[in-house]
């Protein structure tokens, strides 16, 4: 089991999040699923930003490809479904 810890900026607040995965190089889709579970923001409503890059546009892209490692800060834009 591999874990990556993030700081997630959403709605003016900062949250700690841990992505646990079997893969040593998780994908954007793995990150989106964890955001959906933890913050209740459906994948279809998510925009994930990291250093000016729109991660949500390439769900199969690997986080390492974007330079995302342990302790990175990402920004999530999106609304929870009621």
C-alpha positions, 0 to 999 in steps of 0.5 A: 500500500502506498500513501501520498499526503496532500493539502487540499485547498477548497472553498477558502479552507485547507484540508489534509488528505491521504491518498492510499493506493496499491499503485506506486504511481497513482492516476488523476482518477485515483485522486478524484475518487478520494476527493469524492469520498472525502469531500463529497464532490462528485467527479463530474463537478471537480476541477483539480489544479496544480501549478497552473495545470488542469489535472481533471482534463486527463483522468488517466494521467499519472500524478508523478507526471505532473510533479505531484509528490508527497506533501504537495498542495492542490486546489479543488474547485467544485461544489457538493451535490445536495 
